[in-house]
Amino acid sequence: MQKEEILKALAEVQHPAKGDRDIVALGLVEDAELSEGKIRVTLAFPKHRDPLADYLCGSARAALARHFPGVEAELKTIVKDEVPAKKKAGLDLGTEELEKVSHIIGIASGKAKGDRDIVALGLVEDAELSEGKIRVTLAFPKHRDPLADYLCGSARAALARHFPGVEAELKTIVKDEVPAKKKAGLDLGTEELEKVSHIIGIASGKGGVGKSTVAVNLAVALARLGYRVGLADADVYGPSVPKMTGTEGACPEAFSEGEKEVIFPVEKYGVKWMSIGYFAAPDQALIWRGPMACNALRQMILQVRWGELDFLLIDMPPGTGDIHISLVHDIPMEGAVIVSTPQAVALADVEKGVNMFRNESINKPIFGLVENMAWFTPEELPENRYYIFGRDGGARMAEKYGIPLLGQIPIVQSIREGGDDGEPAALGSRPDGMAFLELARKLADSVR
């Protein structure tokens, strides 16, 4: 393996705040070599550490994994002095420095404003030195920019770096804007879902109840029964589908169709999979506010070429927040399946999830409840049941709300091992696999 091959792979990593120039062209790759069976890469950042350093390291690691599967990659970062750029003449005090602040919003390599700076975007209403202070006014449109706080903070930091000791005062105003003419193809519709018969959300009011485990195994079980199935991993803050299906490192293909970009899902085990985890490094934290997450999920579902499906399952994030409201309003979801454990603490939150779907502003049917971790059965004592989270709590809740109890899934080691190994338990013929097949049959019967 030559150094040139490693650099070629790293050249795929673009810096969102640098006009999408790659990290090789930007001179951030200090060293790259193959040593002792490992790819060792050193990335050099300036003294004022790049706020996207973690993102770039994760993207570099993912690029190396794609190009050199099976070869361990070791990345480290160093701090390196940079030569101060020569200031442009003729700019008002503060305005030049504000050009350093990029208006960025990241979904993989996507941006909100094409990485145009806040000066070019016309957000700087005023910048002056008055009474020993730098006073800057940023103007945002009526519909408040979700990154306004971030931009103000970045502007303040840029001024502090370039004018140490000078106090900076920033304020924001709301300013009318002329609505921009929409570009064709950017208004996402539901055309890609027209050949999908049933869109069903897999939800819970609480995290940690095994919702994603149930969703993945239910998708595989439906496929085993002969149905055409897809699953969209909408658990944006904890996307686990790539790990649980053995598709980590997969890179969904995309192509342009007119002015619209279409994404092809990853296919495995007879199921079409799509997850935000395919577009981020495994260790990358997605620090998104609600509107950003909602927009990402709309793209991840509405821009995917699902084709003809009998079932599209949506693995929803835990809770009852704005992501859930956005999903049920923007996606033609037919109804939901609720997942819970028998434990009273879990049921208290799951009850809120039930009431959310039955709220008059949402009003979606609940096809049934799945009681996960219903009991523990040791492999060596298959007839024994230990109710470590309580007994029949989910069954009682289903009865209380008049919801069908679709199934009770036990805690067995093989389900956990299947999730960790990327081989869902529903692929097998053991009792745990049969439990998911029975769950799939009941769900299919309930939506006919």
C-alpha positions in Angstrom: 0.0 0.0 0.0 1.5 3.3 -1.1 1.2 6.7 0.7 -0.5 8.0 -2.5 -3.3 5.4 -2.0 -3.9 6.6 1.5 -3.9 10.2 0.5 -6.4 9.4 -2.3 -8.8 8.0 0.2 -8.4 10.9 2.6 -9.0 13.4 -0.3 -12.7 12.3 -0.1 -13.0 14.0 3.2 -14.2 17.6 2.6 -14.1 20.4 5.1 -17.6 21.9 5.3 -16.3 25.3 6.5 -13.6 25.6 3.8 -15.7 25.6 0.7 -15.7 21.8 0.6 -11.9 21.7 -0.2 -10.6 18.3 1.0 -8.3 17.9 4.0 -5.4 16.9 1.7 -5.6 20.1 -0.4 -6.0 22.1 2.8 -2.7 20.7 4.1 -4.3 19.1 7.2 -2.7 15.7 6.5 0.7 16.0 8.3 1.6 12.4 7.8 0.2 9.2 6.3 1.8 5.8 6.3 1.4 2.0 6.6 3.3 0.8 9.6 3.2 -2.5 11.5 0.0 -3.5 9.7 -1.8 -0.3 10.6 -2.6 2.9 8.6 -1.3 5.7 10.7 -2.5 9.2 9.9 -1.6 12.5 11.6 -3.9 15.5 11.1 -2.5 18.9 11.9 -4.8 21.7 13.1 -3.9 25.4 13.8 -3.5 26.7 17.4 -7.1 27.8 17.4 -8.5 24.3 17.2 -10.9 23.6 14.3 -14.4 23.1 15.8 -14.9 20.4 13.2 -11.8 18.4 14.1 -13.7 15.5 15.6 -16.1 15.4 12.6 -13.1 15.4 10.2 -11.3 12.6 12.1 -14.4 10.5 12.1 -15.0 11.1 8.4 -11.3 10.2 7.6 -11.6 7.0 9.6 -14.7 6.1 7.7 -13.1 6.8 4.3 -10.1 4.6 5.2 -12.4 1.8 6.3 -14.2 2.0 2.9 -11.0 1.9 0.9 -9.0 -0.5 3.1 -11.5 -2.9 4.7 -10.0 -5.0 7.5 -7.0 -2.7 8.0 -6.9 -1.0 11.3 -6.6 2.8 11.1 -5.0 4.9 13.8 -5.6 8.7 13.7 -4.0 11.3 15.9 -4.1 15.1 15.8 -1.5 17.7 16.5 -1.6 21.5 16.9 0.5 23.4 14.4 1.2 27.1 14.1 -0.3 28.8 11.1 0.9 32.0 9.4 -1.6 34.8 10.0 -3.4 35.8 6.8 -2.7 39.3 5.5 -5.7 41.5 6.2 -7.7 42.9 3.3 -7.6 46.6 2.9 -10.7 48.9 3.0 -13.0 46.8 5.1 -14.8 48.2 8.1 -13.3 47.1 11.5 -14.9 43.8 12.4 -16.4 43.0 9.0 -13.3 41.3 7.7 -13.1 39.1 10.8 -16.7 38.1 10.5 -16.0 36.6 7.1 -14.2 33.8 9.1 -17.5 32.7 10.5 -19.1 30.0 8.2 -22.8 29.4 8.1 -22.7 25.6 8.3 -25.1 22.8 9.0 -23.9 19.2 8.5 -25.8 16.2 7.2 -22.9 14.1 6.0 -21.3 16.6 3.6 -24.5 18.8 3.2 -24.8 22.5 4.1 -27.6 24.9 4.8 -26.2 27.9 3.0 -23.5 26.4 0.8 -20.8 27.5 3.3 -21.3 31.1 2.3 -20.0 33.4 5.1 -22.3 35.6 7.1 -21.1 38.7 5.3 -21.9 37.3 1.9 -25.3 36.2 3.2 -26.1 39.7 4.2 -26.5 38.8 7.8 -24.2 41.6 9.1 -26.4 44.7 9.4 -23.8 46.9 11.0 -20.2 46.7 12.3 -18.4 49.6 14.0 -16.0 50.6 16.7 -17.7 52.8 19.2 -16.7 53.9 22.7 -13.9 51.4 22.7 -16.2 48.5 21.8 -16.7 46.6 18.7 -20.5 46.7 18.1 -22.0 44.2 15.6 -25.6 43.8 14.6 -26.7 40.5 12.9 -30.0 40.5 11.0 -32.0 37.3 10.7 -35.3 36.8 8.8 -38.6 36.5 10.5 -38.4 32.7 10.5 -35.5 32.6 13.0 -32.3 30.9 11.8 -31.9 27.7 13.9 -28.1 28.4 14.0 -28.4 32.0 15.2 -26.9 31.3 18.6 -24.1 29.4 17.0 -23.3 32.1 14.5 -23.3 34.8 17.2 -20.9 32.8 19.4 -18.6 32.1 16.4 -18.6 35.8 15.5 -17.7 36.7 19.1 -14.9 34.1 19.1 -13.5 35.4 15.7 -13.5 39.0 17.0 -11.8 37.9 20.3 -9.0 36.1 18.3 -8.3 39.1 16.0 -8.8 41.9 18.5 -7.7 40.6 21.9 -8.6 42.9 24.7 -11.3 44.7 22.8 -14.8 44.1 24.1 -17.3 42.9 21.5 -21.0 43.6 21.8 -23.3 41.6 19.5 -27.0 42.0 19.1 -29.5 40.4 16.7 -32.5 41.9 15.0 -35.3 40.4 13.0 -35.6 41.7 9.4 -38.1 41.0 6.7 -36.8 39.1 3.7 -38.1 38.6 0.2 -39.1 35.0 -0.1 -36.6 33.2 -2.4 -38.0 31.5 -5.4 -38.1 27.8 -4.7 -35.8 25.7 -6.8 -37.4 22.8 -8.6 -37.0 19.4 -6.9 -36.1 20.8 -3.4 -39.7 20.6 -2.2 -39.8 17.0 -0.9 -43.0 15.1 -1.7 -44.1 11.6 -1.0 -43.6 10.2 -4.6 -41.0 7.7 -3.4 -43.6 6.2 -1.0 -46.4 5.8 -3.5 -45.6 2.1 -4.0 -45.4 1.3 -0.3 -48.6 -0.4 1.1 -48.2 0.0 4.8 -46.0 2.6 6.7 -45.8 1.7 10.4 -43.9 3.4 13.2 -42.2 1.3 15.8 -42.3 3.6 18.9 -41.8 3.7 22.6 -42.1 6.5 25.2 -38.8 5.5 26.8 -35.3 4.5 25.7 -33.7 1.3 26.6 -36.7 -1.0 26.1 -35.3 -2.7 23.1 -37.3 -0.9 20.5 -34.7 -1.0 17.7 -34.0 -4.7 18.5 -37.7 -5.4 18.0 -37.9 -3.2 14.8 -34.9 -4.9 13.1 -36.1 -8.4 14.0 -39.7 -7.7 13.0 -38.4 -6.4 9.6 -36.4 -9.6 9.0 -39.3 -11.8 10.2 -41.7 -10.1 7.8 -39.2 -10.7 5.0 -39.0 -14.3 5.9 -42.7 -14.6 5.6 -42.4 -13.4 2.0 -43.3 -9.7 2.4 -41.3 -6.9 0.7 -39.9 -4.9 3.6 -37.9 -1.7 4.3 -36.8 -0.1 7.5 -35.9 3.6 8.1 -33.9 4.2 11.2 -35.3 7.5 12.4 -33.6 7.2 15.9 -31.4 10.0 14.8 -29.5 10.4 18.1 -28.8 6.7 18.5 -28.8 5.0 15.0 -28.2 1.4 15.8 -29.5 -0.3 12.6 -26.0 -0.4 10.9 -24.6 -2.3 13.8 -27.5 -4.7 14.3 -27.6 -5.6 10.6 -23.9 -5.9 9.9 -24.0 -3.0 7.5 -21.6 -0.7 9.2 -19.4 1.1 6.7 -22.0 0.8 3.9 -22.3 3.8 1.8 -25.8 4.2 0.1 -25.5 5.2 -3.6 -27.2 8.3 -4.8 -27.9 9.8 -8.2 -29.5 12.9 -9.7 -32.9 12.6 -11.4 -33.4 16.0 -12.9 -32.9 18.4 -10.1 -33.8 15.9 -7.5 -31.3 13.6 -5.7 -32.4 10.1 -5.0 -30.8 7.7 -2.5 -30.7 3.9 -2.8 -31.2 1.9 0.4 -28.8 -0.7 1.6 -30.2 -4.3 1.1 -29.4 -7.3 3.3 -31.4 -10.2 4.7 -34.2 -9.4 2.2 -34.8 -6.0 3.7 -34.1 -2.5 2.5 -32.3 -0.5 5.2 -31.8 3.2 5.6 -30.1 4.9 8.5 -28.5 8.3 9.4 -25.7 6.1 10.7 -24.6 5.4 7.1 -23.7 9.1 6.7 -21.8 9.6 10.0 -18.8 8.0 11.6 -19.7 5.4 14.2 -18.3 7.5 17.0 -19.6 10.8 15.7 -22.2 12.6 18.0 -25.0 14.2 16.0 -25.5 17.4 17.9 -28.7 18.6 16.2 -31.5 20.7 17.3 -35.1 19.6 16.5 -35.5 21.4 13.2 -32.2 20.1 11.9 -33.0 16.5 12.9 -36.5 16.7 11.4 -35.2 17.9 8.0 -32.6 15.2 8.0 -35.2 12.5 8.6 -37.5 13.9 6.0 -34.7 13.6 3.4 -33.7 10.1 4.7 -37.2 8.8 4.1 -38.6 10.9 1.3 -35.5 10.9 -1.0 -35.0 7.1 -0.8 -35.9 5.0 -3.8 -37.9 2.4 -1.7 -39.6 0.8 -4.7 -42.6 -1.6 -4.2 -42.9 -2.5 -0.5 -45.6 -4.3 1.5 -44.2 -2.8 4.8 -42.0 0.2 5.6 -41.2 0.2 9.3 -39.9 3.4 10.8 -37.8 2.9 13.9 -38.8 6.1 15.8 -36.7 7.8 18.5 -37.9 7.4 22.1 -40.1 10.1 23.6 -42.9 12.3 22.3 -41.1 15.3 20.9 -41.1 17.4 17.8 -39.4 14.7 15.7 -42.4 12.4 16.3 -44.9 15.2 15.4 -43.0 16.0 12.3 -42.8 12.3 11.2 -46.5 11.6 11.6 -47.5 14.9 9.8 -44.9 14.7 6.9 -45.0 10.9 6.4 -48.2 9.1 5.5 -47.8 6.8 8.4 -50.7 4.3 8.8 -50.2 3.6 12.4 -47.8 2.4 15.1 -46.6 -0.5 17.1 -45.6 0.3 20.8 -42.7 -1.5 22.5 -42.3 -1.7 26.2 -40.9 -3.8 29.0 -43.1 -5.0 31.9 -41.4 -2.7 34.3 -43.7 0.0 35.9 -41.1 2.8 35.2 -41.0 2.0 31.5 -44.8 1.6 31.3 -45.3 5.1 32.8 -43.5 6.7 29.8 -44.9 4.2 27.2 -48.4 5.3 28.3 -47.5 8.8 27.1 -46.5 7.4 23.7 -49.9 5.7 23.5 -51.7 8.9 24.3 -49.6 10.8 21.7 -50.8 8.6 18.9 -54.4 8.9 20.2 -54.2 12.7 20.5 -56.8 14.3 18.2 -54.1 16.3 16.3 -52.3 13.0 15.4 -55.0 10.3 15.6 -53.1 7.3 14.3 -54.2 3.7 15.1 -52.0 1.5 17.3 -51.8 -1.9 15.8 -50.5 -3.5 19.0 -48.1 -3.6 21.9 -45.0 -5.7 22.1 -43.8 -6.6 25.6 -40.1 -7.0 25.3 -37.8 -8.6 28.0 -41.0 -10.2 29.3 -39.0 -12.8 31.2 -35.5 -14.3 31.4 -34.9 -17.8 30.3 -31.4 -19.3 30.7 -30.2 -21.3 27.7 -29.5 -24.3 29.9 -33.0 -24.2 31.5 -35.3 -23.4 28.6 -38.5 -24.2 30.6 -37.6 -21.8 33.4 -38.9 -18.2 33.4 -37.6 -15.4 35.7 -39.7 -12.2 35.7 -36.9 -9.8 36.5 -38.7 -6.7 35.2 -42.1 -7.7 36.6 -44.8 -9.9 35.2 -47.4 -9.1 32.5 -47.1 -5.3 32.8 -47.3 -4.8 29.1 -50.2 -7.2 28.9 -52.2 -5.3 31.5 -51.5 -2.0 29.7 -52.6 -3.5 26.4 -55.9 -4.5 28.1 -56.3 -1.1 29.7 -56.2 0.7 26.4 -57.8 -1.9 24.3 -54.7 -2.6 22.3 -53.8 -6.0 20.9 -50.9 -7.7 22.6 -48.8 -8.7 19.6 -46.2 -10.7 21.5 -44.0 -11.2 24.5 -40.3 -11.4 23.7 -38.1 -13.0 26.4 -34.6 -12.0 27.4 -32.2 -14.6 26.0 -28.6 -14.2 25.3 -28.9 -15.1 21.6 -31.0 -12.0 20.9 -28.2 -9.8 22.3 -25.5 -11.7 20.5 -27.4 -11.5 17.2 -27.7 -7.7 17.6 -24.0 -7.3 18.4 -22.9 -9.6 15.6 -25.2 -8.1 12.9 -27.2 -11.3 12.6 -30.7 -10.7 13.9 -32.2 -13.5 15.9 -35.2 -13.6 13.6 -33.0 -15.3 11.0 -32.8 -18.5 13.1 -35.2 -21.3 14.0 -34.6 -21.1 17.8 -37.5 -20.2 20.1 -36.5 -16.5 20.0 -36.5 -16.4 16.2 -39.9 -18.1 16.2 -41.2 -15.5 18.6 -40.4 -12.7 16.1 -42.0 -14.7 13.3 -45.2 -15.1 15.3 -45.1 -11.3 16.0 -44.7 -10.6 12.3 -47.7 -12.8 11.5 -49.9 -11.0 14.0 -48.9 -7.6 12.7 -49.5 -8.6 9.1 -53.0 -9.9 10.0 -53.9 -6.7 11.9 -53.2 -4.4 9.0 -55.1 -6.4 6.3 
